Amino acid sequence: MKTLSEDNGCPIHPTSRIVGKCIACGKPVCEECRKLFGYFCSLYCKELTKQVMPKLISDDEKQKKQKWEREIGKTLHVSISVILVLLGITVAYFVYSMFISSSGKVRWRKSVPMSYGISEPVVSSGVVQIINGKTLLGLSDKTGEEVWKLDAKMDLKKSIVSLNNRNGLIWGSSGICCYDAVTGEIIWEFMTKARIIKALVTRNMQFAFIEEKRKDDSNEYFLTLISTVDGKIIKRRKINFFGRPVRMFVSSNRIFLVSRQSTIYDFVEDSVNNTGNVNKKQIERIMEIVRYKVKKPAADYLKSYIAETLVEDWNTKFEGDFSSKIELFDNVIVVRTSNGLYGISENGNQLWKWPASGIAGYFGNNKHLFILAGNGRLIALNILDGSEIWSKDGLLVYPPVAVSGGQIYLNGLIPGKKKKKRDEPSVQLFPYSQAFEQFTGKEIGPKPIPCIYVLDEETGELLWKRKGAKGKFLFSGGKVYIADIRGTLNLLDAGRLISMKTTIQSFGPKWGWRRWRTVFMKDCLEMSAAENGLYLINYESSLGPDDLLSPSSRNVEHEMDIVAVNE
């Protein structure tokens, strides 16, 4: 057996085997002492430890508690400091936005008599220009005061063309006028005895329009091109149409005209019997005002003319059960008929075709064409060859839609609460709910939640969304504005428009943070966005259906507000 020497052996049992050390003093502990005293070398160390240990444990726990309290105190101090800083920032932002910042605030407001035919406000050279019936108003962009007033002495079309930073162009049924936006003086006039029905400015800054002349029992049409510098005729050519011209647009070197050949059908028989959830008594009330016969499209014709010579280049015909929709994106013409969606080059060659089934609508730009399918699917196509780039499912979207800055802006719906009983009629508070349920076969519910979806144009990835927002999109200065016009048309209550309001919201396009929100308790007729902010034309809506649908409303005196909102 191994034993220790007297120097390091057990002082009580020198010959016994050492098995450890005393936890109090550190002396050797043998097997015999282990049986007598446990982990101590003597009874003294054992009793002493019992007296001292609780105090040591208490001191240690006290130190740990004090350390924990110090750490908690530091954490609470930092947290309270952060909360106070955030609260201070929030209060400062609220005070700044409410009392100091001018963003979203009304810069000026001007009330003027409202005439029939109001245009979107156009801003150039510090002057806000608005068509009001036969009059063109020029208001100061800073104060809203009237700078000049131009009487055109003819019913003007609701369109103002800015030729440059100073000159503008307006036109009506009997003439065209070029004016100085700063002074309101007329630079030149072009008057005709014929009737101007369609007009636009070409890409080389010439003005093209269609004149209609009545001759015996038929109409003659002329395509005329004049200079925007002096108003002199450059080219004028008689053209033949099947039906009546309905649309006009231009590409880089061509002018395209769309004419429509129509037939007559009975509006009451076709519409009142197929109204769905619409009250037939409401339709019959409207029938007292509008005609009983309306035109149903039978065929559309597309003709192309060389812009410089006005020589007809090519033409084609589109037939279907409904009116075709023809749009120009850069130099590609997109045509939708009941037979499909076509991409046509400006030379008249078919570039691609997409099946017509399931297409609820489409929009695009010079790079992509986006198809809204009825089953909630959004498809992105290459505008040049019609190839599919990406698609995204599960989006219940509806017009208006927009593409700007590489982002797609969509109005959408989030399904609301389901009906408790299947046999209860669904009160659709949103106009597109019934259509969505028919297309998708899914129950959206009586109260769907509107939502703005913003997608990446190249990949279709969802960038951000905003619940509770919907409306028309406007873009200016790297900002996006959403204008929501809400109201109720109650035909049973003398056709009055009630609870009408217009909500304008400004968002940052990258993250979707709302910058400001402004509410107007009036209806908005027209609006536009410019560098300095938004310009709206509001009016107090108190018109009944007779006033809304009858031409006699032109003779009724109404006031409208022209409002400028700071960016």
N, C-alpha and C positions, 0 to 999 in steps of 0.2 A: 504494500500500500504506500502510496506517495504521501509524505508528510512535509510540513513546512518548518523552517527554522524558527527559533525563538523570536527573531527580529520581525518576521511577518506572519507568524502563526497566531492562533487564537490564544489570548492571554489567560482564559479560563480553562480551556482544554487544549494544551499544546500538541498533543499527539493526534487529535481528531482532524479529519480531512476538511479543508476549507471549501465552502460552497458559494460564497459571495462576500459582499461588503455591507456594512451597516449603512442604512440610508440616512442616518442622522449624522454620524461622525466619520464614516468611511473606513472604520477598522474592519479586519477580517472577521467573518462569521463562519463558524464550523457547523457540522451537522448537528451536534448536540445543542448548540445555541439556537439553531433554527427551530428545533423542537420546543425550546423553552421560550424564546423571545420573538420568534418570527424573523423578520428582516432586520432585526436590531442586534447589536452586540451585547447589550446588557438591559436590565430592567430600567435603569436610569434613562437611557436613550429612548426607550419605548414610551415612558411616562412623559418625558420632556416633549417628545414629538406630538403626543396627544394634546398638550396644552398650547403649543406654539402654532401647530398646523392650521387650526381654524382661523386664527388671526391672519396668517399668511394668505390663506385662501380668500378671506374677506378683503384683505388689501388688494389682492390680485383682481378680484371681481370688481372692486371699487375703481381700480385703474382702468379696467376694460370698459366699465360703464362710463367713466369720465371721457375716455377716448371715443366711445360711440356717440356720446352726447356732443362732443366737439365736432365729429364728422357730420352728424345730423344737422348741427347748427350751421356748419359751412354750407351743406347742401341746401338747407332752407334759405339761407342768406342769398345763395346764388339764384335759387328758383324765384324767390321774391323779387330779386333785382331784375331777372329776365322778364317776369310778369309785369313789373312796374315799367320797364323800358318798352315792352310791347304795348301796354296800355297807354303810355305816353305817346308812342308813335301813332296808335289808333286815334287817340283824341286829337293829336296834332293834324292827322290826315283829315279827320272829320271837320275840324275847325277850318283847315285850309280849303277843303272842297266846298264847304257850305258858305263860308264868309269871305275867303280870300281869292281862291281860284275862280277863274271865269269859265272853265271848261264845262260844257253842258248847260251853261246859263244862256238865257235869251239876251242877245245883244241889242236887238231892237224889234219892234212890232209895229206894223202899219196896217190900218183898216182902210179898204177901198171898196167901192161898189163892184159887185161881181157880175160879169157878163157871161154869155154862153161861149165856151171854148177857152180853157185855161191851159197854158203850157207849163212845162217844167222850168224853174228859174235857171238862168244861165248867167254866169259871172265872168266878166272880162273888163280889163282896164279899170277896176274898182267900181264897176257899175253892175247892179243886178237887173237883168232884163227879163220881163215877163209879158207874154201875150195874154191880153184880157179882151176877148171878143174881137173887135175891129181895131183895138188900140194896143200899142206896144209901150209899156212903162219902163222907164229907166230910173232906178233908185240907188242912192248912195250905199255902198257896201258897209260903210262905217256907221252911219246914223239912220239909214232907212228913209231919209228925206227924198222927195221927188226931184230928180235932176232934170229930166226932160220927159216929154210925152209925145208920141208919134201916132197920128191918126192915119191909118192906112186906107180908110174909106172902102173896105171890103172885108168879108169874113176871112180871117186868117186861119191857116192850119196851125195846129198846136205843135209847132216845131220851129226852133231857132237854131240856125247854123252859124257857128263862129268860124269865119274865114281866116282870121289871124287874131292877134291880141287886141285888135281895135275894131275891125269891121265885122258886121254881122249881116245875115241874110234871112229874110222872112218871105213867105209867099202865101197867096190865097187862090181862090178859084178864078180870078180874072187878072192876076199880075204877080210880079216878083219885085222885091224892093231890097236894095243894099243900103245900109245906113252906117253912120259913125256911132260907135257905142259910147263915146265920151260926150259928144255934143247932141246926139239924136238927129243930126242933119241927114237928109237923104243924099246918097252919093249918086245913085242912078236908079231908074225904074224901067221895068219892062212890062207893058200892058198888052193884053190880047183880048180879042172879041170872043175867042173860044174859051172853053172851060178847062182849067188845069186840074187834073185828077191825081196824078202821081208825079213826084219830083224828088231829086236827091243831088248831092254834090259828088262828082267823080273823084277818083284818087289823084288826078292831075288838076284838081281845083277848078273844074268846069261844072256848070249847072245843067243837068239833064232833066227833062220833064215831058209828060205826055199831055197833048191837047186833044180835047174832044169837041168836035163840031157836029151840030145837028143838021142833017141834010135830008129833007123830005121825011121818010119814015125810017131812016137808018142813021147811024153815027159814023163819022170819019175820025180816024185817029192819026195824030202826027207826033213823031218823036223829034224833039228839038234840043239842041245843044247851044248854050250861050256862054259867053265869057263872064267870069265873076269880077273881072277888073272894070269893064265898062258896060256890061249888059248887052253887048252886040251879039247877033246870031252868028254862030260858027257853022252849024249844019242843021238842016231841017228836012225830014223825010217822012212821007206818008207810009203808014204801016197797016197791015191787015191783021185782024184779030178774030179768033173764034171765041165768041162770047165777049166778056168785059174785062179790061185790065184790073187786076187786084193787088199786084205787088211789083216792086221794082228794086233791084239791087245791082251792085257793080263789083267787079273784080279788078285786077291790075290793069287790064286793057279791054274789058268787055262790059257791056250793059245787058242785064238779063231782065226780061219782062215775063210776068206770069199772068195769063188770062184764064177766066173760068167760064165754062158753059154750064148753065143751070137749067133746072126744071122746076115747075111749081107743084107744091103738094099742100094738103090740108093740114094746117098746124094743129087745130083743135083735135082732129081725129087721131093724129099721130102722137101728139104730146100729152094731152090730158088723159088718154087711156093708158099711158105708160109712165106715169109720174112716180110710182113707187110709194114712198112715204110722204110725198108732197100732197097737201090738201087740195083736192080738185076745186073746191070753192075759191081758194086763193088764185089758182090758175084762171078760173072763169072770170074773176074780178079783173085780172090783167087783160083778159081778152076784150074787155070793154074799151081798152085803150089802144092796143096794138092791132095790126091787121090779122085777119084770119088766115091769110095765105102768105107763105114765105117760100124762099127759094132753097132748093136742095141741090148741092153740087153734083154734076154728072161727070165732068171731065175737066182736067187742068192742062194747060199748054204752057210749055217753057220755051221761050225764044231767046237766042243770043245774038247780039249785035256788036260789031267792032266799034269801040268807043270813039275812035278818031274819024271814021267815015260813016258810021251808022248803017253800014251794010249788014244785012242779015247773014249770020254765020251758020247757024244750025237751029233746029227746033225739034221738040219731042212732045209726046202726049202721055198723060198719066190718067188712068181710069180707076174707079173703085167705088165702093159703097159709101164712102165719106170723102170729105175734102182732103186733098193731099196737103202736106206741110213741107214747104221748100225753104231751106236755110242755106246760107253761104258762110263757110268757115275758111278764111283765107282764100285759097283758089280751088277749094273743093265744094261742090254743091251736094248737099244731103237732102234727099227726097224720101218722104215717108208716104206710102200708099197702103191700101188694104192688101196688096200683094207682097210687100216687103219694104225694107229700108235700103236705099241705093246711095252709093257714092259716085258722083259724076265729076269728071274733070272739066275745066273751063273750055276745053275743046269739044265737049259733048261725049267723050268716051266713058263707058261705065268702068269704074275702078273696082268696085266690090258690091256685094249684095248680102244683106242680113235678113233672116226669116222674119216675117211679120208677127208670128204668134207670140203673145205675151209681152209685147212692147207697150208700156204705158206712156212713155215719153222719152225725149232725149235732149241733150244739150252738149256744148263742147267749145273748143277754141281751135287755134290753127295747128295744134299738135294731136289732140285726143278728141274722141267722140264718146260720150258717156250715155249709156242706155239704161233707163229705168224700167226694169221688168216688173210685171204685175205681181210676181210672187215674192217681192221684197228683195230682189237681187239687183245690184248695181254692177254694170259691165263697162270696162274701159277698152276702147278700140283704138287702133292706129288710124288716124284720119285719112292716111294716104292709101293703105291697102286693106283696111277693114279687119286686120288680124286682132285677136283678143290679147290684151296685155295682162289684165288682171280682172278679178271679179270678187265681189263681197256680198255675202248672203245675210239675211235677217234684218235688213234696213227697211222700215216702213216710212218711206220718204214721199214727198209731194212738192209741187211747185209753190213758191219760186225757188230756184236753185241758181248757183253762181260759181264761177271759177275765177280766182284772182291770186296772183303771187304764188303760183304753184300749189294752191290749196283749193279743195272743193268744199263749198258751203251748201248744206242740205237742211231743209225743214223736215223733221221726222216726228214720229209718234212712239210713245212708250205705252203698251197696253194698260188700260185702266182696270178697275175692279170688275170681276165677273158679276153677271146678274144673279140674284138669289134664286129666282124661279125661271125656268126655261120658257114657260108659257107667257111671261110678262113681256109686253112690247118694249123694245129698246129705244130709249129717248136719246137719239144721237145728237150730242152737243157739238160735235165737230163735223164739218161738211164732208170730209174724206173717209169717215169711219166706215160707212156702208160699202163704199167702193173697195176699201182694203179687205173687208171681210169677204166680199165676193171673189176678189183675186186670190187671196191667200187661203181661204177656207178656215181661217183662225178667228176666234172671237176676240175682238179688241176691247169690248166693253163700252158702256155708255159714256164714260168720262176718261178718254185717253189723255195722257200727259204730253204736251208738245215739247220738242227737244231739238236743239241745233247740233248737227253732226258736222265736224270738220275733218276731212280726210286729206292725206297726201296725194297729190295728183299722179305721181309717178308709180307709187306702190299700192295705194288704197288703204294704207295704215291709218287707223283712227288717231288723230293728233289730240283732239279735245272735244268735249261736248258740254252743252249748257242746258240743263233741264228748265222747263218753264218759259223758254224763249222761243219766239217764232216771228216770221215776218219777211219783209223785203230787205235785200242786202244792198248796201251802198259802200263804195270804197273811195278813199281819198287820203293822200299823205301817209300811207302805210298804216291806216286805221280802217277798221271795219265797223259799219253802223248797221243795226238791225232795227227796222221800223215796223212796229206791230200795230195794226189798226183793228180794233175790236168794237163790235156793236151788234145790235139785234134789230132785224127788220120784222116788224109785226104787222102783217097785212090786215089782221082783224081789228087792229086799233088805228083805223084810218091811215094805215101805211106809214106810220111815223117811225123814224129812226131814233131809238132810245139807247141810253147807256153807252154812248159813243165816246171813245177816247183813243188817243194815239200815243204809244209809248216808244221812245227813241232810246236805244242803248248803244254805247260805244265800247268796243272790245279791242284788246291787243291781239293781232292775228296769230302770234306765235304760241302763246299759252292760253289764250281765251280769258284772261283776267278782265273783268268789267271795269272800265275807267269811270263811267258815269251813266246816269239814267235820268231821263226827263219825261214827264207825262203832260200831255195836253188833253183837256177835256173837250175836244172838238174833233170833227172828222178832218182827215187830211186828203186833199184833192191831188196835189202834186208835191214832189220833193226832189231835191238833188243835193249832191255833196260836192264841195269845192275845197280849196286849200285852207280857207279860213273857217270852215265849218259846214253846217247844214242849212238849207233854205227850204222852208215849208210854206204851203198855202193851205190854211185851215179855214173852216167855216162852221157855223152853228147849224147842225143838220136839223131842219124842221120841215122837210119836204115830204109830202105824201106820194103815193104811187102815181097819181094823176100828174103831179109836178115832175116826177122823176122820168116818166116815160113819154109825156106829151111835149111836142114842140112849143106849146104855149108857155112853157117854163122860161123861155127866153125873155119874156116880157115882165117877169116877176122880179122885184127889187130884192137883192140879197147882199149882205156884206161878207167879205172874206178878209182874213188876216194873213198878211205876208210876214213871216217870222224868220229871223236869222238867229241861229244857235251857234255859240262859240265852239270851236273844235276842242 
